[in-house]
Amino acid sequence: MQLSIIHSHSPYQCPLCAEPLQLNDTAKSYACQNKHSFDMAKEGYLNLLPVHFKHSKEPGDNKEMITARRLFLESGFYNPLAKAIALMIDYIHNPGTDTTFLDLGCGEGYYARQIELYCKTTKNLSIHGNDISKTAVSAAAKKQRSAQFIVASSTRLPYLDNFFDIVMRIFAPSDTHELKRIIKPSGYLLTATPGPRHLWQLKEQIYSDAKEHTHESEVPEDFELFSSQRVSYKIAPTIEQRMALLEMTPLTWSANEKTKETLSGYSELEIEIDFILNLYINSK
């Protein structure tokens, strides 16, 4: 599917002074009127995370977690979720008008690529993605040249006010004030959160008192719930895929070596997948 890329003006503001950033004539860097400059990486992404905004040398997911996520996701186990997301975007995206879309905390860009693949039309849809992990953003930019990716914190976003028509947040941290700031009035926030039974078979191996996720979704301030959908099914990954799934989730921090040995010892293990998709409209 061919994507119509929209570059009518820069979407970015300077992370240091909040002045608009403009692309230079050589298309190799962005700069603001205060002469803060940011170079495009050879992979095609822009790093807008200043060093003094970092809380560690290399924040975000490390290379091992990104590799695990790619191994699992590219096996197709989350395709039903990606297709459900694409249907929601098709419902609210008008191909006759320019639509700006942000994958917040995009990781290595799996969902951004699936949107381009599964949406009925991406005409006039401009896809953006951000993540705090430079390694993840580099991988995303290499695989999807039609999209615009940046390294940036999801809680301190270097985008212009009221720039996006749709922001998607899948298991990503965010700041409500920042969401309200970058989403247009009457724009949309699409979230994916764990359903009650998500990864239950992994949880019950890790926790002696495993509990279902609470599924009451808190509506962000100044947003109204527009629609909601539960996406539930079962998967049977191989041992390698199963361990990659564990590695790419927060559950890995609670799984000791004995638990990992137990999980890798099953020749077959059916695992429940359970998501809640909520679509909110910005009512400010």
C-alpha positions in Angstrom: 0.0 0.0 0.0 1.4 3.4 -1.0 1.4 6.0 1.7 0.8 9.7 0.9 3.4 11.5 3.0 2.4 15.0 4.2 5.3 17.4 4.9 3.4 20.8 4.6 5.3 22.1 7.6 7.4 20.9 10.4 5.5 19.1 13.3 8.2 19.8 15.8 9.0 22.3 18.5 12.5 22.8 20.0 12.8 20.6 23.1 15.1 23.3 24.7 13.0 26.5 24.1 9.7 25.3 22.6 10.1 27.5 19.5 9.1 25.8 16.2 11.7 23.8 14.4 12.2 24.1 10.7 13.9 21.7 8.3 16.9 23.3 6.6 17.4 23.4 2.8 19.5 20.3 2.7 16.9 18.3 4.7 19.6 17.1 7.1 18.8 19.0 10.2 16.1 21.0 12.0 16.7 24.3 13.8 14.8 27.0 15.7 15.1 30.7 15.7 17.3 30.5 18.8 19.8 28.5 16.7 19.3 25.2 18.5 20.0 22.6 15.9 19.2 18.8 15.6 20.7 16.6 12.9 18.8 13.9 11.1 20.3 10.4 11.7 21.4 8.4 8.6 18.6 6.0 9.4 16.0 8.8 8.9 15.0 9.6 12.4 15.4 12.8 14.5 16.8 12.8 18.1 14.9 15.4 20.1 15.9 14.0 23.5 18.6 16.4 24.9 21.2 14.7 27.1 20.2 16.5 30.3 16.6 15.2 29.8 17.8 11.6 30.1 17.6 9.7 33.4 20.1 7.1 32.2 22.7 6.8 29.5 20.4 4.8 27.2 16.8 5.2 28.4 14.0 3.0 27.3 14.0 -0.6 26.1 17.5 -2.2 25.6 18.6 -4.1 22.5 17.6 -7.5 24.0 14.0 -6.4 24.8 13.6 -4.9 21.3 14.9 -8.1 19.7 12.5 -10.1 21.8 9.6 -7.9 20.9 10.4 -8.0 17.2 10.7 -11.8 17.3 7.3 -12.2 18.9 5.4 -9.5 17.1 6.6 -10.4 13.6 5.3 -13.9 14.3 1.8 -12.4 13.8 0.4 -13.2 17.3 -0.9 -9.6 17.8 -2.2 -9.2 14.2 -5.9 -9.4 15.5 -5.1 -6.3 17.7 -3.4 -4.5 14.8 -6.4 -5.2 12.5 -8.9 -4.0 15.2 -6.8 -0.8 15.5 -6.8 -0.3 11.7 -10.6 -0.6 11.6 -11.0 2.1 14.3 -8.7 4.4 12.3 -10.6 3.7 9.1 -13.8 4.7 10.9 -12.4 8.1 11.9 -10.0 8.9 9.1 -11.4 10.8 6.2 -9.2 10.0 3.1 -10.3 13.3 1.6 -8.6 15.4 4.3 -5.1 15.5 5.7 -4.9 13.4 8.9 -1.9 13.4 11.3 -1.4 10.3 13.4 1.1 9.6 16.2 2.1 6.2 17.6 3.1 7.3 21.1 5.9 5.1 22.6 6.2 3.4 19.2 9.0 1.0 20.1 10.5 -0.5 17.0 7.4 0.6 14.9 5.4 -2.6 14.6 2.0 -1.0 15.0 2.9 1.9 12.7 3.8 -0.6 10.0 0.6 -2.6 10.5 -1.5 0.6 10.2 0.1 1.2 6.8 -0.6 -2.4 5.9 -4.2 -3.0 7.2 -5.9 0.4 6.9 -8.2 0.4 3.8 -6.6 3.7 2.7 -3.6 5.7 3.9 -4.3 8.5 1.5 -3.5 11.8 3.2 -2.5 9.9 6.4 0.8 11.2 7.9 2.2 8.6 10.3 4.5 9.7 13.1 6.1 7.8 16.0 8.2 8.6 19.1 10.0 6.5 21.6 12.6 7.3 24.3 14.7 4.4 23.1 17.1 5.4 20.3 17.7 1.8 19.4 14.0 1.2 19.0 13.5 4.4 16.9 16.4 3.6 14.7 14.9 0.1 14.0 11.5 1.7 13.2 12.9 4.3 10.9 14.9 1.7 8.9 11.8 -0.4 8.3 9.3 2.4 7.5 10.8 5.3 5.5 7.4 6.7 4.8 6.8 7.6 8.5 8.5 10.2 10.6 10.1 8.9 13.8 11.8 10.8 16.6 13.6 10.0 19.9 11.7 11.8 22.6 10.0 11.2 26.0 6.3 10.5 25.9 5.8 12.8 28.9 7.7 15.7 27.3 6.8 15.7 23.6 8.5 18.1 21.2 5.5 18.5 18.9 3.5 21.6 18.1 0.3 22.4 19.9 -2.9 20.9 18.4 -0.9 19.1 15.7 -2.4 15.6 15.7 -5.8 14.3 14.7 -5.2 10.9 16.2 -2.8 9.7 18.9 -2.4 6.0 19.7 -1.1 4.8 23.0 -0.4 1.1 23.3 1.0 0.1 26.7 2.9 3.4 26.8 3.3 5.9 29.6 1.9 9.4 28.9 1.1 12.7 30.4 -2.5 13.9 30.2 -1.5 17.6 29.8 0.8 16.7 26.9 -1.9 14.6 25.2 -4.4 17.5 25.5 -1.8 19.9 24.2 -0.8 18.0 21.0 -4.2 16.6 20.1 -6.5 18.9 18.1 -9.9 19.9 19.5 -12.3 17.0 18.6 -9.2 14.9 17.8 -8.9 11.3 19.1 -6.9 9.3 21.6 -6.8 5.5 20.9 -5.5 3.4 23.8 -4.8 -0.3 24.2 -4.6 -1.7 27.7 -4.6 -5.2 29.2 -7.9 -6.9 29.5 -8.8 -9.0 32.6 -7.2 -12.2 31.3 -4.3 -10.9 29.4 -1.3 -13.3 29.5 -3.0 -15.2 32.3 -1.1 -18.4 31.9 2.2 -16.5 32.3 0.9 -14.7 35.3 -0.2 -17.8 37.2 3.3 -19.3 36.8 4.9 -16.1 38.2 2.5 -15.1 41.0 1.0 -17.4 43.6 -2.0 -15.1 44.0 -2.4 -14.0 40.3 -5.2 -11.5 39.9 -7.1 -10.5 36.8 -6.4 -7.0 35.4 -9.0 -4.5 36.5 -10.6 -3.2 33.3 -12.3 0.0 34.4 -10.7 2.5 32.2 -10.1 6.0 33.6 -11.2 8.6 31.1 -8.5 11.2 30.7 -9.4 14.7 31.7 -11.2 16.7 28.9 -11.7 13.5 26.9 -14.9 11.6 26.3 -15.2 7.9 25.6 -16.3 7.5 22.0 -16.2 3.7 21.6 -14.7 0.6 23.3 -13.9 -2.9 22.1 -12.5 -6.0 23.8 -10.1 -8.1 21.7 -9.7 -11.6 23.1 -8.2 -14.8 21.7 -5.7 -17.6 22.5 -2.3 -18.2 21.0 0.1 -21.2 21.1 3.6 -19.9 20.6 6.7 -22.0 20.4 9.1 -22.1 23.3 11.3 -19.4 21.8 8.3 -17.2 21.0 6.9 -17.8 24.5 10.1 -16.7 26.1 10.3 -13.7 23.8 6.8 -12.7 24.9 7.8 -12.9 28.5 11.0 -10.9 27.8 9.0 -8.0 26.1 6.6 -7.5 29.0 7.0 -6.2 32.6 6.3 -9.7 33.8 9.9 -10.6 33.0 11.0 -8.5 36.0 9.0 -10.7 38.4 9.9 -14.0 36.8 12.8 -15.8 38.6 15.1 -18.3 36.9 13.0 -21.3 38.2 9.8 -19.8 36.7 11.6 -19.2 33.4 12.8 -22.8 33.4 9.2 -24.0 34.1 7.8 -21.9 31.3 10.4 -23.0 28.8 9.8 -26.7 29.8 6.3 -26.9 28.4 6.3 -28.4 24.9 3.0 -26.6 24.3 1.3 -23.8 26.2 -1.9 -22.0 25.2 -1.9 -18.4 26.4 -4.8 -16.0 26.6 -4.5 -12.6 24.8 -6.9 -10.0 26.1 -6.9 -6.3 25.1 -9.3 -3.4 25.8 -9.3 -0.8 22.9 -10.8 2.5 23.9 -11.3 5.5 21.6 -11.6 8.9 23.2 -12.5 12.2 21.7 -10.9 15.5 22.8 -13.8 17.6 24.1 -11.7 20.7 25.1 
